[in-house]
Amino acid sequence: MAMEVTQVLLNAQSVDGIVRKQAEESLKQFQEQNLPSFLLSLSGELANDDKPVDSRRLAGLILKNSLDAKEQHRKFELVQRWLSLDSAMKAQIKTCLLQTLSSHVPDARSTASQVIAKIAGIELPHNQWPELIGTLLSNVHQLPPHVKQATLETLGYLCEEVSSEVVDQDQVNKILTAVVQGMNSSEGNNDVRLAATRALYNALGFAQANFTNDMERDYIMRVVCEATLSPEVKIRQAAFECLVSISSSYYEKLAPYIQDIFNITAKAVREDEEPVALQAIEFWSSICDEEIDILEEYGGDFSGDSDIPCFYFVKQALPVLVPMLLETLLKQEEDQDQDDGAWNLAMAGGTCLGLVARTAGDDIVPLVMPFIEENITKPDWRQREAATFAFGSILEGPSPDKLTSIVNVALNFMLSALTKDPNNHVKDTTAWTLGRIFEFLHGSTVETPIITQANCQQIITVLLQSMKDAPNVAEKACGALYFLAQGYEDVGSPSSPLTPFFQDIVQALLTVTRREDAGDSRLRTAAYEALNEVVRSSTDETASMVVQLVPVIMMGLHQTLETQKLSSDEREKQAELQGLLCGCLQVIIQKIGTPEPTKYIFMQYADQMMGLFLRVFACRSATVHEEAMLAIGALAYVTGPDFAKYMQEFYKYLEMGLQNFEEYQVCAITVGVVGDICRALEEKILPYCDGIMTQLLKDLSSNQLHRSVKPPIFSCFGDIALAIGENFEKYLIYAMPMLQSAAELSAHVSGADDEMLEYTNLLRNGILEAYSGIFQGFKGSPMTQRLMPYAPQILQFLDSLYLEKDMDDAVTKTAVGVLGDLADTLGSSAGHLLQNAVSSKEFLNECLSSGDHLIKESAEWAKLAIAQAFSG
């Protein structure tokens, strides 16, 4: 087979389907029968300069895919498989790969770089291939530039694959030295400079120690800034990408360089080619992100000992930064509104301007207003659109006081432009800006209302009129209506200013959903989102009209189920439409399914609605599955114990959802719906519990299921125990060890990063909710004593959480609640355990004096339960 591998690889890329399929089959067979020799022949193919480029490329790709995969469980399997291969065979493969770095074919070198980095990512953490970095570094000093280029590219990929803890500081210093030397202007070969600049981008994460050393940092910054002036556009772009990365990783080290960087970025934005200019703007967007985070975290009051002081780079640069960004707004492209993925200088500039407004607040307004006033009425559409975009961009950040008077003046102008401006771009941006006005300056928290009785009718008339415009404008008008309705959601009064227009609004939105071109510019989705928000914010006055919507939406859903024999493209569109309709029904169920006057009428539709949802499952597609599942959860909440009549038919779909590892969001939603059904059915869910618990326990044991689904599963144990009470006893021997091992894992996570800590707190909360549900479910039952053996471990978990001191408020509240549940359910039997627990004293006292009233409330209840347990 090794002899013919070239031909098989070429055949696998043949245009002839039969030849291709045969070749793919042969490759699969070879891999399954003798993996080591399969991988060796691929690496030999890649290394052999006499072989065709196409067969080498595919050989490299298959090699790479045999070492890595997107799905975590598959990746784990591939890593284990590689580690278990014979080391002599692996050494031969690695020799072939290193040899390929000196090939004259760029494609082969690049593929080999990636494969070497993948192997390094597997082996270096296991202290294997220790000589690799030394070998690569000795390559960098070789004369042929193409070898140098390939080696720098490999070092870059290696830094991307390997965690910085795995490489010792001495090697990091050598890698950085090699990379920065490769970037130097004295390096005559542009391919080498480009590879080095891209490698630095990946190596920056390794450079913490180097950035704390003034001399080394100065040198790195000087070389990066010089590279932004290279004659080669790709090198300039890569150098700016390095600056963007430095701005977020090493913000606190930037002060000495910021003036020079401003000059470099301003020159690039004004004069350079678009890919470079976009990165130069991205640098300032990144600085804004950093400063917004610091200001939010520290609330603006900095003491001398603040960990990360805010340098206010954006505020200092405002007088020059804002004019530079405003200039970019005039560089629009003719068709940018029609292209969903469009990203150009004007859009990047507007986005950055929005971030600057959030960072600098009120100070930006006087710098932008003259530009708006000067351009808003100009005959050239670009000037009108830029002025409108600038206005929309600064509405989040400055205080309502600073903006309200300006917006009041601008509102009439905007409404007029939305109907009368001849240009599509201007109308698109105007509708977007109105949406931003309603999002940030309208609602129960704003003191001076922008929308009054005097202008409400005009606003709605204009928005409904715009919904008949081109899809991109109509979509933005729907978005504006969404925020207009949202502003009335928490008003709490029985009457809403939208009531007189409710019927017209709903009718107009339904008409939009039926437009021939509603598939363009996300228009149909935007219309349903707006309709959902209008329903959510509606009051009792319009409840009867919401009820009238039910048969209309149900009919729409029914029609999607009637169409036969669809192409895959049509099936995808049908699934999307079903998802939107199910989502709309969910909102309606939540709105009118509970209040008495409408509940009675609504219930007449429940059977029919459930029938439709089940039919949606029957033509099964992931997106619909999610939306229909959520709608069923809402229906269960509203129908209560009556939901039992649907269970027999629904159960198979519930089980399918719980088994859906691949689309883990579907699995997570299904777990949530099990909770809804438990609350609705209580003991009536008992006949289905064996199946549900078996599946949940399987999910927890699986290494294929995404970790984010595990906290809700634990929480679901609590829901089930609450619903079926002492009947949960037979599951204790399975559920409790699972909870205990997860509790032990989640108790100690010192040194975890923010993301890991956030996940750990979700996991802790899920575990605690399970314990809480189990204690409450067993309360007052003769089976209570069956929980006693688990009490010491649970208290130990609470103690260790308290001692770790890294719980968030949600976990603290649930934890003190569990303390109370344990005392309340087990009573005097747990008295001696509670007396010895840290959590029942110090933790409880800390919660009793908490500033959070929910934590305090839980703690007061727990204190009472513990006192009763002691006295019992």
Disulfide bonds with the S-S distance in Angstrom:
none
